[in-house]
Amino acid sequence: MASSLSSLGLGSQGALSYDVIDQLRAVDEKAIIAPIDNKLSDNETKTNDLSALTTLTASLKAETSTLSDEMNYLKRTATSSNDGVSVSASSGVEIQDFSFNVTTLAKRDINESQAFNKTTDTFATTDDTIHLAIDGNTYDITVTSGTTIDAFKNEVYDKTDGKITASLLNVGGDNPYKLVLKSTDTGANNVITVTTDNNSDSDDSNDTNLTITNIQPAGDLDATFNGVSITRSSNTIDDLITGVTITASDEVNSNISIKQDTSAISDSISSFVTKYNDLMNNLNESTKYDTQTKAAGTFQGNSEIKSLKSDISKYLLQVDSSGRSLSDYGVSLNDAGVLEFDQSTFDSKINSDSADVEDFFRGDGTTDGFFTNYNSLLSNYIDTNDGILTRYNTQLSDEKKTLEENKETATARLDNKYDTMAKKFAAYDSIINQLNASFQSLSMQIDALSNSKN
């Protein structure tokens, strides 16, 4: 049996149909639901725009944080007048110049054997032990009459704890292979000595035929530092000046200069200018109001965003107790309100008095500098717990939740209202249908009575 709701409108000839209910509901939704949807759309726009604005603010803060960090001013650059000597310097190393002249490079001990015809040639006529001595230690390798020169080579590195390397070198000729023994490290202490238990004598049956000839003796580095003689076992020296590593690759004279690395500070200033302009452009767009078109930016009239825009622009004009301002260091606003960086002004300032630049930018440990204060200012806006923009984002999130709950409640009420209306329409439709049926029956009776009298 069909539901009365499925035939709604038949009794009233469409006057009480679902179309009528839908039309009535559309009017209610326009008056009740549409305003909530508009507010949700506005909330989403603000949330997305606030996220972009917060990201730009955080990006700017990254530069103010760098420029207020002491490590940024302790970076060093080291140069050498000769490619035969290279140098590197850690942050905080004393700024200085010195000479470093190399008389003799440190060398590894290099030895070669007699020539062999094949890598599988043997060199012992009986069991024997070969002793490899280096740096005060002796390492033993056992060989037999079947031990090949290649097998012996393969054992050297492991048996000497990596202090001696061995290789087979093809030098050409009838007997092209020679065993080459090298000390892994340089220095006079790394001389390689090779002996055997069975030394060569008149009894050939008791020989280990391995003749080793030194072709490069191990030796120390001899150099002078500012005229003072020094000796090291390695060509890399990291214990002469704390934080400085000197590497010699040739026997040359060199002048070394260690200076403050100002490029990192300059790059950060340039990046700060770019990121400030990006943020300010966003703020200008989001807070603008066109009096002709009446079009307003997302945050036009918003106190939090208006405050951010005012604070970050106004602070650029700050003058410290010594009368210094950011413009003295090459950073200034032009007539259009765009921040600009004059590289030459900055270079001149930092090259003549880098301590003054650090004092103004970072502070002196007692008084905070320009970027230290600017960094704190930006923290007030994007601090993860109590920043102004953070709180505003929370406010928008709470507002969205409330709007969604209001929409859900309003929709449920409309659902209930129009479900009830449909049921009432069905009841009214049924009554109308019954009345129509009764009227038709009565009309037929009247017509019949009238016809009988005629």
Number of C-alpha atoms within 10 A of each C-alpha: 3 6 8 16 16 11 14 24 23 17 22 18 12 13 14 21 21 19 13 14 15 12 11 12 16 14 11 13 16 12 11 16 18 14 13 19 15 11 15 20 13 13 18 15 13 17 20 12 16 21 15 14 20 18 14 19 23 19 17 23 23 17 23 25 21 21 27 24 17 15 11 21 22 17 19 21 18 20 18 21 13 13 14 16 24 18 20 16 22 15 16 16 18 17 14 11 14 13 17 21 22 24 15 17 23 24 21 24 26 21 23 21 17 15 19 19 14 16 18 13 15 21 20 21 18 16 16 19 17 19 17 19 19 19 14 8 10 14 15 16 15 13 20 15 14 15 18 17 22 18 15 19 17 14 14 21 17 11 14 18 10 13 19 22 19 22 19 19 14 16 11 11 9 10 13 16 23 23 23 20 24 22 23 16 19 23 24 19 17 25 23 23 15 18 16 18 13 17 13 15 9 7 8 10 11 17 21 25 17 21 15 18 14 17 11 14 16 22 21 21 23 19 23 15 15 12 11 10 13 13 16 18 21 21 24 17 17 16 11 11 12 12 14 18 17 19 15 24 14 16 16 17 18 21 16 19 16 20 18 22 16 19 13 16 20 17 13 18 22 18 18 23 20 16 21 23 18 17 21 21 12 16 21 15 14 22 17 15 17 9 8 6 7 7 11 15 14 20 20 17 14 11 10 14 21 16 12 20 17 11 14 17 15 10 14 18 13 14 13 12 7 7 8 13 19 19 18 13 22 18 21 19 16 9 7 6 11 15 19 17 20 13 16 10 14 21 17 13 17 18 12 11 11 15 14 14 20 21 16 22 23 25 20 13 9 6 12 16 20 25 23 20 19 22 19 14 16 22 19 16 22 19 15 12 9 13 15 20 23 19 17 17 18 13 13 18 15 12 15 20 13 13 17 16 12 15 19 13 12 16 15 12 12 17 13 12 12 18 13 12 15 20 14 14 23 24 17 17 25 19 14 17 17 13 13 14 13 12 12 12 12 12 12 12 12 12 11 11 11 10 9 8 6 5
